Amino acid sequence: MVEKRLGALPVAAEFLRRLDVAGIVDGVCPGGASSLVTHGQVIEALVANRLTSPAPLVRVEDWARCWAVEEVFGIEPGLLNDDRLARALDAIAPHLEHIAGTVGARAIGEFGIDVARMHWDMTSMSVHGAFPVEGQDEDFPVIGYGHPKDRRFDLKQVQAGLAVSADGGIPLHARVFGGGAAEVSQVVGAMKDLRAMAGERDFLMVADSKLVSYSNVGALLAAGVQFIAPAPATQVKDEIYAALDLAQATVVGWTPDREAAKPAGRRETYRVLEDTHTLTGPRKSDPALTVRRILVHSTANAVGQQAARDKRLAKAAQDLNKLTAAAGGRHYKTREKIVARIGVIAAKRRVTSCLRWTVTDNEDGTPVLAWHFDTGALKAEAAVDGWYALLTSVPADQADAGNTLIHYKGQGTVERRYHDFKGPLAVAPVFVQHNRRVAALIQVICLALLVFCLIERQVRMALGPEQTMRGLYPDNRRVRPTGRMIFYHLGELTLRIGNVTDPPTVQITRGVQLHLLDLLDTDIGQTRWPQTCD
Protein backbone atom coordinates (compact mmCIF):
# COMPACT_ATOMS: atom_id res chain seq x y z
CA MET A 1 0.00 0.00 0.00
CA VAL A 2 1.45 3.38 -1.08
CA GLU A 3 0.35 6.71 0.37
CA LYS A 4 0.66 10.05 -1.41
CA ARG A 5 -0.33 13.55 -0.37
CA LEU A 6 -3.50 14.55 -2.16
CA GLY A 7 -4.20 17.87 -0.48
CA ALA A 8 -6.07 20.39 -2.59
CA LEU A 9 -4.80 18.98 -5.90
CA PRO A 10 -8.28 17.86 -7.13
CA VAL A 11 -9.75 21.26 -6.26
CA ALA A 12 -6.90 23.10 -8.00
CA ALA A 13 -7.24 20.83 -11.05
CA GLU A 14 -10.96 21.57 -11.30
CA PHE A 15 -10.48 25.35 -11.15
CA LEU A 16 -7.60 25.20 -13.64
CA ARG A 17 -9.86 23.22 -15.97
CA ARG A 18 -12.62 25.81 -15.67
CA LEU A 19 -10.10 28.56 -16.43
CA ASP A 20 -8.73 26.50 -19.35
CA VAL A 21 -5.16 27.45 -18.39
CA ALA A 22 -3.58 24.55 -20.29
CA GLY A 23 -5.68 25.20 -23.39
CA ILE A 24 -4.89 28.93 -23.39
CA VAL A 25 -1.16 28.32 -22.93
CA ASP A 26 -1.05 25.61 -25.60
CA GLY A 27 -2.95 27.88 -27.95
CA VAL A 28 -0.08 30.37 -28.03
CA CYS A 29 2.78 27.95 -27.21
CA PRO A 30 2.09 24.83 -29.33
CA GLY A 31 5.73 23.74 -29.47
CA GLY A 32 5.39 21.30 -26.60
CA ALA A 33 2.46 19.40 -28.10
CA SER A 34 4.69 16.73 -29.68
CA SER A 35 6.30 15.84 -26.35
CA LEU A 36 4.87 13.61 -23.61
CA VAL A 37 3.59 16.68 -21.77
CA THR A 38 2.55 20.02 -23.26
CA HIS A 39 3.65 23.45 -22.10
CA GLY A 40 0.12 24.06 -20.84
CA GLN A 41 0.18 20.91 -18.71
CA VAL A 42 3.56 21.89 -17.26
CA ILE A 43 2.29 25.36 -16.35
CA GLU A 44 -0.77 23.85 -14.66
CA ALA A 45 1.52 21.59 -12.64
CA LEU A 46 3.63 24.58 -11.62
CA VAL A 47 0.49 26.42 -10.52
CA ALA A 48 -0.58 23.38 -8.50
CA ASN A 49 2.85 23.23 -6.86
CA ARG A 50 2.58 26.84 -5.75
CA LEU A 51 -0.85 26.20 -4.32
CA THR A 52 0.10 23.11 -2.34
CA SER A 53 3.83 23.05 -1.51
CA PRO A 54 5.89 25.78 -3.24
CA ALA A 55 9.30 24.49 -4.29
CA PRO A 56 12.29 25.63 -6.38
CA LEU A 57 12.22 24.28 -9.93
CA VAL A 58 14.83 21.63 -9.12
CA ARG A 59 12.55 20.24 -6.38
CA VAL A 60 9.27 20.15 -8.31
CA GLU A 61 9.94 16.61 -9.57
CA ASP A 62 10.40 15.44 -5.97
CA TRP A 63 7.13 17.16 -5.02
CA ALA A 64 5.34 15.39 -7.88
CA ARG A 65 6.58 11.99 -6.63
CA CYS A 66 5.37 12.60 -3.07
CA TRP A 67 2.07 14.15 -4.08
CA ALA A 68 -0.65 12.58 -6.24
CA VAL A 69 0.26 14.67 -9.28
CA GLU A 70 0.28 11.72 -11.68
CA GLU A 71 -3.07 10.50 -10.38
CA VAL A 72 -4.74 13.94 -10.59
CA PHE A 73 -3.03 15.61 -13.57
CA GLY A 74 -1.89 12.52 -15.48
CA ILE A 75 1.74 13.69 -15.58
CA GLU A 76 4.58 11.34 -14.68
CA PRO A 77 6.85 13.00 -12.09
CA GLY A 78 9.96 12.47 -14.23
CA LEU A 79 8.46 14.75 -16.89
CA LEU A 80 8.56 17.67 -14.44
CA ASN A 81 12.35 17.93 -14.21
CA ASP A 82 13.89 21.39 -13.97
CA ASP A 83 14.96 21.38 -17.64
CA ARG A 84 11.38 20.74 -18.83
CA LEU A 85 10.04 23.38 -16.45
CA ALA A 86 12.58 25.92 -17.72
CA ARG A 87 11.62 25.22 -21.34
CA ALA A 88 7.96 25.80 -20.50
CA LEU A 89 8.81 29.11 -18.81
CA ASP A 90 10.87 30.15 -21.84
CA ALA A 91 7.95 29.27 -24.10
CA ILE A 92 5.36 31.37 -22.28
CA ALA A 93 7.67 34.34 -21.58
CA PRO A 94 6.91 36.18 -24.88
CA HIS A 95 3.15 35.73 -24.32
CA LEU A 96 2.67 36.68 -20.67
CA GLU A 97 0.36 39.62 -21.24
CA HIS A 98 -1.83 37.64 -23.64
CA ILE A 99 -2.04 34.67 -21.28
CA ALA A 100 -2.83 36.90 -18.28
CA GLY A 101 -5.50 38.84 -20.15
CA THR A 102 -7.14 35.77 -21.67
CA VAL A 103 -7.24 33.83 -18.40
CA GLY A 104 -8.58 36.92 -16.60
CA ALA A 105 -11.36 37.34 -19.16
CA ARG A 106 -12.15 33.63 -18.86
CA ALA A 107 -12.42 34.00 -15.07
CA ILE A 108 -14.87 36.88 -15.42
CA GLY A 109 -17.18 34.88 -17.67
CA GLU A 110 -16.82 31.46 -16.04
CA PHE A 111 -17.23 32.61 -12.44
CA GLY A 112 -19.52 35.62 -13.03
CA ILE A 113 -17.18 38.14 -11.41
CA ASP A 114 -18.42 41.71 -11.15
CA VAL A 115 -15.75 44.06 -12.53
CA ALA A 116 -17.57 47.31 -11.81
CA ARG A 117 -14.77 48.28 -9.40
CA MET A 118 -11.13 47.26 -9.78
CA HIS A 119 -8.28 48.02 -7.38
CA TRP A 120 -4.81 48.47 -8.87
CA ASP A 121 -1.47 48.49 -7.08
CA MET A 122 2.14 47.40 -7.53
CA THR A 123 4.58 45.61 -5.28
CA SER A 124 8.24 44.65 -5.45
CA MET A 125 10.12 41.40 -4.86
CA SER A 126 13.78 41.58 -3.91
CA VAL A 127 15.99 38.99 -5.59
CA HIS A 128 19.34 37.55 -4.52
CA GLY A 129 22.03 37.34 -7.17
CA ALA A 130 24.08 39.60 -9.41
CA PHE A 131 21.77 39.75 -12.48
CA PRO A 132 24.15 42.02 -14.45
CA VAL A 133 22.31 44.23 -16.94
CA GLU A 134 24.46 43.05 -19.85
CA GLY A 135 23.41 39.46 -19.17
CA GLN A 136 19.68 40.16 -19.25
CA ASP A 137 17.27 40.05 -22.16
CA GLU A 138 16.04 43.61 -22.68
CA ASP A 139 12.82 42.33 -24.28
CA PHE A 140 11.68 41.28 -20.81
CA PRO A 141 11.45 43.12 -17.47
CA VAL A 142 15.00 43.96 -16.39
CA ILE A 143 15.93 43.10 -12.81
CA GLY A 144 17.51 46.13 -11.21
CA TYR A 145 17.54 48.55 -8.32
CA GLY A 146 14.44 50.56 -7.48
CA HIS A 147 12.32 51.53 -4.48
CA PRO A 148 11.73 48.20 -2.69
CA LYS A 149 8.68 47.81 -0.43
CA ASP A 150 10.74 45.70 1.98
CA ARG A 151 13.41 48.44 2.29
CA ARG A 152 16.15 46.10 1.03
CA PHE A 153 17.96 48.78 -0.98
CA ASP A 154 21.00 46.52 -1.19
CA LEU A 155 19.15 44.03 -3.40
CA LYS A 156 17.89 44.25 -6.96
CA GLN A 157 14.21 43.74 -7.54
CA VAL A 158 11.45 42.88 -9.96
CA GLN A 159 7.92 44.27 -9.67
CA ALA A 160 4.39 43.05 -10.23
CA GLY A 161 1.12 44.92 -10.69
CA LEU A 162 -2.23 43.45 -9.74
CA ALA A 163 -5.76 44.50 -10.61
CA VAL A 164 -8.13 43.02 -8.04
CA SER A 165 -11.91 42.98 -8.28
CA ALA A 166 -13.99 44.34 -5.43
CA ASP A 167 -16.09 41.20 -5.90
CA GLY A 168 -14.19 38.60 -3.89
CA GLY A 169 -10.80 40.25 -4.20
CA ILE A 170 -9.98 38.32 -7.39
CA PRO A 171 -6.68 39.27 -9.12
CA LEU A 172 -8.04 39.29 -12.65
CA HIS A 173 -5.04 40.92 -14.24
CA ALA A 174 -1.34 40.84 -13.45
CA ARG A 175 1.75 42.26 -15.12
CA VAL A 176 5.46 41.92 -14.40
CA PHE A 177 7.67 45.03 -14.49
CA GLY A 178 11.37 45.73 -14.26
CA GLY A 179 12.95 46.70 -10.98
CA GLY A 180 13.36 50.35 -11.96
CA ALA A 181 9.90 50.87 -13.45
CA ALA A 182 8.12 53.87 -11.90
CA GLU A 183 4.61 53.15 -10.62
CA VAL A 184 3.26 56.43 -11.94
CA SER A 185 4.22 55.38 -15.49
CA GLN A 186 2.30 52.10 -15.41
CA VAL A 187 -1.20 53.40 -14.67
CA VAL A 188 -2.26 54.08 -18.26
CA GLY A 189 -1.02 50.68 -19.44
CA ALA A 190 -2.93 48.98 -16.63
CA MET A 191 -6.06 50.95 -17.52
CA LYS A 192 -5.83 49.87 -21.18
CA ASP A 193 -5.32 46.24 -20.19
CA LEU A 194 -8.35 46.34 -17.89
CA ARG A 195 -10.52 47.93 -20.57
CA ALA A 196 -9.55 45.21 -23.04
CA MET A 197 -10.30 42.49 -20.48
CA ALA A 198 -13.58 44.01 -19.27
CA GLY A 199 -14.87 44.38 -22.83
CA GLU A 200 -17.97 46.55 -22.99
CA ARG A 201 -18.33 46.71 -19.20
CA ASP A 202 -17.69 50.06 -17.50
CA PHE A 203 -15.45 49.92 -14.45
CA LEU A 204 -14.10 52.14 -11.72
CA MET A 205 -10.31 52.09 -11.22
CA VAL A 206 -9.14 52.59 -7.63
CA ALA A 207 -5.43 53.06 -6.98
CA ASP A 208 -2.92 54.73 -4.68
CA SER A 209 -1.51 58.24 -5.02
CA LYS A 210 0.83 57.14 -7.84
CA LEU A 211 -2.19 57.36 -10.14
CA VAL A 212 -2.42 61.11 -9.68
CA SER A 213 -0.41 62.89 -12.32
CA TYR A 214 -1.55 65.27 -15.03
CA SER A 215 -0.88 62.75 -17.82
CA ASN A 216 -2.54 59.83 -16.01
CA VAL A 217 -5.66 61.76 -15.04
CA GLY A 218 -5.90 63.18 -18.54
CA ALA A 219 -5.67 59.71 -20.10
CA LEU A 220 -8.30 58.29 -17.74
CA LEU A 221 -10.70 61.16 -18.41
CA ALA A 222 -10.16 60.84 -22.18
CA ALA A 223 -10.82 57.09 -22.04
CA GLY A 224 -13.95 57.56 -19.95
CA VAL A 225 -12.58 55.40 -17.14
CA GLN A 226 -13.62 56.65 -13.72
CA PHE A 227 -11.06 56.63 -10.91
CA ILE A 228 -10.54 57.22 -7.19
CA ALA A 229 -7.10 57.83 -5.69
CA PRO A 230 -5.65 59.73 -2.73
CA ALA A 231 -4.14 63.10 -3.53
CA PRO A 232 -0.35 63.18 -3.09
CA ALA A 233 0.61 65.04 0.08
CA THR A 234 2.46 67.68 -1.92
CA GLN A 235 -0.69 68.63 -3.84
CA VAL A 236 -2.81 69.62 -0.82
CA LYS A 237 -1.27 72.16 1.53
CA ASP A 238 -1.70 71.87 5.29
CA GLU A 239 -3.34 75.29 5.31
CA ILE A 240 -6.30 73.81 3.41
CA TYR A 241 -6.87 71.14 6.03
CA ALA A 242 -6.35 73.57 8.92
CA ALA A 243 -9.07 75.85 7.57
CA LEU A 244 -11.69 73.06 7.45
CA ASP A 245 -14.55 73.03 9.95
CA LEU A 246 -14.96 69.47 11.24
CA ALA A 247 -18.40 70.34 12.60
CA GLN A 248 -19.60 70.91 9.03
CA ALA A 249 -18.36 67.51 7.81
CA THR A 250 -20.78 64.65 7.16
CA VAL A 251 -20.38 61.44 9.17
CA VAL A 252 -19.94 58.37 6.94
CA GLY A 253 -22.03 55.36 7.94
CA TRP A 254 -19.26 52.82 7.54
CA THR A 255 -17.20 50.86 10.05
CA PRO A 256 -13.99 48.98 9.26
CA ASP A 257 -14.14 45.23 9.94
CA ARG A 258 -11.41 45.57 12.57
CA GLU A 259 -13.64 47.96 14.54
CA ALA A 260 -16.92 46.06 14.29
CA ALA A 261 -16.56 44.31 17.66
CA LYS A 262 -15.91 47.53 19.58
CA PRO A 263 -18.64 49.51 21.37
CA ALA A 264 -20.14 52.15 19.08
CA GLY A 265 -18.58 55.02 21.03
CA ARG A 266 -15.06 53.65 20.58
CA ARG A 267 -15.18 52.90 16.87
CA GLU A 268 -13.25 54.86 14.30
CA THR A 269 -15.36 57.60 12.76
CA TYR A 270 -15.01 59.08 9.28
CA ARG A 271 -16.30 62.48 8.22
CA VAL A 272 -16.19 64.00 4.75
CA LEU A 273 -16.35 67.37 3.03
CA GLU A 274 -16.14 68.04 -0.67
CA ASP A 275 -14.70 70.63 -3.04
CA THR A 276 -12.72 70.50 -6.30
CA HIS A 277 -9.08 70.02 -7.23
CA THR A 278 -7.37 71.31 -10.36
CA LEU A 279 -4.32 69.77 -12.03
CA THR A 280 -2.24 71.84 -14.42
CA GLY A 281 -0.07 70.47 -17.19
CA PRO A 282 3.64 70.99 -17.75
CA ARG A 283 2.95 73.42 -20.62
CA LYS A 284 0.96 76.63 -20.49
CA SER A 285 -1.16 75.42 -23.38
CA ASP A 286 -2.25 72.30 -21.48
CA PRO A 287 -5.89 72.57 -20.38
CA ALA A 288 -6.53 72.48 -16.65
CA LEU A 289 -8.16 69.28 -15.36
CA THR A 290 -10.70 69.72 -12.58
CA VAL A 291 -11.96 66.76 -10.55
CA ARG A 292 -13.90 66.25 -7.33
CA ARG A 293 -11.90 66.33 -4.10
CA ILE A 294 -13.20 64.44 -1.06
CA LEU A 295 -11.66 65.73 2.17
CA VAL A 296 -11.68 62.90 4.70
CA HIS A 297 -11.20 63.04 8.46
CA SER A 298 -10.44 59.86 10.41
CA THR A 299 -10.55 59.88 14.21
CA ALA A 300 -8.16 56.92 14.34
CA ASN A 301 -5.68 58.72 12.08
CA ALA A 302 -5.96 61.84 14.24
CA VAL A 303 -5.27 59.87 17.43
CA GLY A 304 -2.37 58.06 15.80
CA GLN A 305 -0.79 61.25 14.48
CA GLN A 306 -1.14 62.96 17.86
CA ALA A 307 0.46 59.97 19.60
CA ALA A 308 3.31 59.92 17.09
CA ARG A 309 3.89 63.66 17.59
CA ASP A 310 3.86 63.29 21.39
CA LYS A 311 6.45 60.53 21.07
CA ARG A 312 8.68 62.66 18.82
CA LEU A 313 8.39 65.63 21.16
CA ALA A 314 9.23 63.51 24.20
CA LYS A 315 12.33 62.08 22.56
CA ALA A 316 13.39 65.51 21.29
CA ALA A 317 12.90 67.00 24.77
CA GLN A 318 15.05 64.26 26.27
CA ASP A 319 17.83 64.94 23.76
CA LEU A 320 17.58 68.71 24.22
CA ASN A 321 17.65 68.47 28.01
CA LYS A 322 20.84 66.43 27.80
CA LEU A 323 22.32 69.03 25.47
CA THR A 324 21.26 71.86 27.81
CA ALA A 325 23.05 70.16 30.68
CA ALA A 326 26.14 69.52 28.55
CA ALA A 327 26.35 73.06 27.09
CA GLY A 328 29.66 74.65 27.99
CA GLY A 329 31.17 71.28 28.91
CA ARG A 330 33.98 69.35 27.28
CA HIS A 331 32.01 68.24 24.16
CA TYR A 332 29.97 71.42 23.63
CA LYS A 333 32.30 74.26 24.59
CA THR A 334 31.35 76.56 21.72
CA ARG A 335 28.13 77.98 20.35
CA GLU A 336 28.87 76.42 16.96
CA LYS A 337 28.96 72.88 18.38
CA ILE A 338 25.71 73.42 20.26
CA VAL A 339 23.97 74.79 17.18
CA ALA A 340 25.20 71.87 15.08
CA ARG A 341 23.85 69.38 17.62
CA ILE A 342 20.48 71.18 17.76
CA GLY A 343 20.24 70.79 13.98
CA VAL A 344 20.88 67.06 14.25
CA ILE A 345 18.25 66.62 16.97
CA ALA A 346 15.64 68.71 15.16
CA ALA A 347 16.09 66.78 11.93
CA LYS A 348 16.19 63.35 13.55
CA ARG A 349 13.12 63.94 15.72
CA ARG A 350 11.31 65.99 13.05
CA VAL A 351 10.64 68.99 15.31
CA THR A 352 12.21 71.74 13.19
CA SER A 353 8.89 73.51 12.62
CA CYS A 354 8.04 73.88 16.31
CA LEU A 355 11.43 74.06 18.05
CA ARG A 356 12.51 77.49 19.28
CA TRP A 357 15.92 77.96 20.91
CA THR A 358 18.56 80.51 21.86
CA VAL A 359 22.22 80.17 22.81
CA THR A 360 23.60 82.96 25.01
CA ASP A 361 26.75 83.45 27.05
CA ASN A 362 26.71 83.75 30.85
CA GLU A 363 29.01 86.00 32.92
CA ASP A 364 32.11 83.85 32.44
CA GLY A 365 31.52 83.40 28.70
CA THR A 366 30.10 79.87 28.90
CA PRO A 367 27.37 79.17 26.29
CA VAL A 368 23.90 78.49 27.69
CA LEU A 369 21.08 76.81 25.76
CA ALA A 370 17.41 77.66 26.28
CA TRP A 371 14.68 76.01 24.23
CA HIS A 372 10.94 75.42 24.06
CA PHE A 373 8.30 74.08 21.68
CA ASP A 374 6.10 76.71 20.04
CA THR A 375 2.55 75.98 21.21
CA GLY A 376 1.12 77.92 18.26
CA ALA A 377 3.01 75.76 15.77
CA LEU A 378 1.94 72.60 17.58
CA LYS A 379 -1.67 73.74 17.56
CA ALA A 380 -1.44 74.35 13.81
CA GLU A 381 -0.05 70.83 13.30
CA ALA A 382 -2.81 69.33 15.44
CA ALA A 383 -5.45 71.10 13.32
CA VAL A 384 -4.32 69.00 10.34
CA ASP A 385 -4.40 65.66 12.18
CA GLY A 386 -6.68 63.02 10.70
CA TRP A 387 -7.25 64.75 7.35
CA TYR A 388 -6.42 63.46 3.87
CA ALA A 389 -7.90 63.94 0.42
CA LEU A 390 -9.26 61.67 -2.30
CA LEU A 391 -9.55 62.71 -5.93
CA THR A 392 -12.20 61.22 -8.18
CA SER A 393 -13.87 61.59 -11.54
CA VAL A 394 -17.01 59.74 -10.41
CA PRO A 395 -20.00 62.10 -10.70
CA ALA A 396 -21.65 63.06 -7.40
CA ASP A 397 -24.97 61.59 -8.52
CA GLN A 398 -23.29 58.17 -8.87
CA ALA A 399 -21.36 58.26 -5.59
CA ASP A 400 -21.57 60.98 -2.97
CA ALA A 401 -18.57 61.87 -0.82
CA GLY A 402 -19.28 59.12 1.71
CA ASN A 403 -19.71 56.38 -0.89
CA THR A 404 -16.55 57.54 -2.64
CA LEU A 405 -14.63 56.96 0.58
CA ILE A 406 -16.23 53.52 1.02
CA HIS A 407 -15.20 52.56 -2.52
CA TYR A 408 -11.64 53.65 -1.83
CA LYS A 409 -11.48 51.67 1.41
CA GLY A 410 -11.68 48.52 -0.67
CA GLN A 411 -8.06 49.19 -1.65
CA GLY A 412 -7.06 47.09 1.34
CA THR A 413 -8.15 44.07 -0.70
CA VAL A 414 -5.25 44.32 -3.12
CA GLU A 415 -2.82 44.74 -0.22
CA ARG A 416 -4.20 41.54 1.32
CA ARG A 417 -3.67 39.72 -1.96
CA TYR A 418 -0.04 40.81 -2.04
CA HIS A 419 0.24 39.32 1.46
CA ASP A 420 -1.06 36.02 0.04
CA PHE A 421 1.26 36.42 -2.95
CA LYS A 422 4.34 36.68 -0.75
CA GLY A 423 3.08 34.33 1.97
CA PRO A 424 1.52 30.95 1.15
CA LEU A 425 2.40 31.17 -2.55
CA ALA A 426 6.03 32.04 -1.74
CA VAL A 427 6.87 34.40 -4.58
CA ALA A 428 10.34 34.78 -3.05
CA PRO A 429 13.06 33.65 -3.10
CA VAL A 430 13.32 33.27 -6.88
CA PHE A 431 15.75 30.52 -7.93
CA VAL A 432 16.01 31.11 -11.68
CA GLN A 433 18.89 32.67 -13.59
CA HIS A 434 17.38 34.53 -16.56
CA ASN A 435 15.16 37.59 -16.31
CA ARG A 436 12.74 36.15 -18.90
CA ARG A 437 12.25 33.10 -16.66
CA VAL A 438 11.86 35.32 -13.61
CA ALA A 439 9.05 37.17 -15.39
CA ALA A 440 7.43 33.92 -16.50
CA LEU A 441 7.64 32.34 -13.04
CA ILE A 442 6.10 35.40 -11.39
CA GLN A 443 3.27 35.28 -13.93
CA VAL A 444 2.73 31.61 -13.05
CA ILE A 445 2.54 32.56 -9.38
CA CYS A 446 -0.02 35.24 -10.30
CA LEU A 447 -2.09 32.49 -11.96
CA ALA A 448 -1.78 30.50 -8.74
CA LEU A 449 -2.99 33.53 -6.80
CA LEU A 450 -5.99 33.78 -9.13
CA VAL A 451 -6.95 30.15 -8.41
CA PHE A 452 -6.27 30.64 -4.67
CA CYS A 453 -8.64 33.62 -4.55
CA LEU A 454 -11.34 31.98 -6.68
CA ILE A 455 -11.40 29.05 -4.28
CA GLU A 456 -11.76 31.41 -1.31
CA ARG A 457 -14.57 33.29 -3.07
CA GLN A 458 -16.38 30.06 -3.98
CA VAL A 459 -16.38 28.85 -0.36
CA ARG A 460 -17.62 32.20 0.96
CA MET A 461 -20.37 32.49 -1.64
CA ALA A 462 -21.55 28.94 -0.90
CA LEU A 463 -21.83 29.82 2.80
CA GLY A 464 -24.45 32.47 2.06
CA PRO A 465 -24.70 36.10 3.21
CA GLU A 466 -23.04 35.51 6.59
CA GLN A 467 -19.97 33.91 4.95
CA THR A 468 -18.82 32.26 8.18
CA MET A 469 -18.35 28.64 9.23
CA ARG A 470 -17.15 26.52 12.15
CA GLY A 471 -14.39 23.94 12.27
CA LEU A 472 -11.50 25.97 10.92
CA TYR A 473 -10.01 26.66 14.37
CA PRO A 474 -9.69 24.39 17.42
CA ASP A 475 -12.14 26.47 19.47
CA ASN A 476 -14.80 25.92 16.78
CA ARG A 477 -15.69 29.61 16.61
CA ARG A 478 -17.45 30.98 13.53
CA VAL A 479 -15.08 32.80 11.16
CA ARG A 480 -14.87 33.82 7.54
CA PRO A 481 -12.78 31.19 5.75
CA THR A 482 -9.59 32.47 4.16
CA GLY A 483 -7.66 30.87 1.34
CA ARG A 484 -4.90 30.00 3.79
CA MET A 485 -7.24 28.08 6.11
CA ILE A 486 -8.99 26.32 3.23
CA PHE A 487 -5.71 25.03 1.81
CA TYR A 488 -4.42 24.18 5.28
CA HIS A 489 -7.33 21.83 5.99
CA LEU A 490 -7.49 20.33 2.51
CA GLY A 491 -3.72 19.86 2.64
CA GLU A 492 -4.18 17.00 5.11
CA LEU A 493 -5.97 14.80 2.56
CA THR A 494 -4.01 11.70 1.54
CA LEU A 495 -4.41 9.05 -1.16
CA ARG A 496 -3.84 5.37 -0.51
CA ILE A 497 -2.93 3.57 -3.73
CA GLY A 498 -3.46 -0.17 -3.75
CA ASN A 499 -3.54 -2.51 -6.75
CA VAL A 500 -5.91 -3.43 -9.55
CA THR A 501 -8.33 -5.15 -7.19
CA ASP A 502 -7.90 -2.57 -4.45
CA PRO A 503 -8.90 0.88 -5.82
CA PRO A 504 -7.29 4.10 -4.52
CA THR A 505 -8.82 5.46 -1.35
CA VAL A 506 -8.94 9.06 -0.14
CA GLN A 507 -8.30 9.44 3.57
CA ILE A 508 -10.60 12.11 5.00
CA THR A 509 -9.95 12.57 8.70
CA ARG A 510 -11.99 15.63 9.64
CA GLY A 511 -15.52 16.76 8.97
CA VAL A 512 -14.34 20.22 7.94
CA GLN A 513 -12.62 18.66 4.93
CA LEU A 514 -15.88 17.16 3.69
CA HIS A 515 -17.65 20.46 4.36
CA LEU A 516 -15.09 22.42 2.32
CA LEU A 517 -15.26 19.93 -0.57
CA ASP A 518 -19.05 20.22 -0.53
CA LEU A 519 -18.89 24.04 -0.52
CA LEU A 520 -16.45 23.91 -3.43
CA ASP A 521 -18.79 21.52 -5.28
CA THR A 522 -15.77 19.31 -5.94
CA ASP A 523 -16.24 15.60 -6.40
CA ILE A 524 -12.82 14.16 -5.69
CA GLY A 525 -13.93 11.05 -7.56
CA GLN A 526 -13.86 13.07 -10.80
CA THR A 527 -10.14 12.56 -11.36
CA ARG A 528 -8.03 10.20 -13.43
CA TRP A 529 -8.34 7.33 -10.96
CA PRO A 530 -11.27 5.42 -9.48
CA GLN A 531 -11.59 5.64 -5.74
CA THR A 532 -13.73 5.41 -2.65
CA CYS A 533 -13.62 7.53 0.48
CA ASP A 534 -12.98 6.28 4.00
Disulfide bonds with the S-S distance in Angstrom:
none
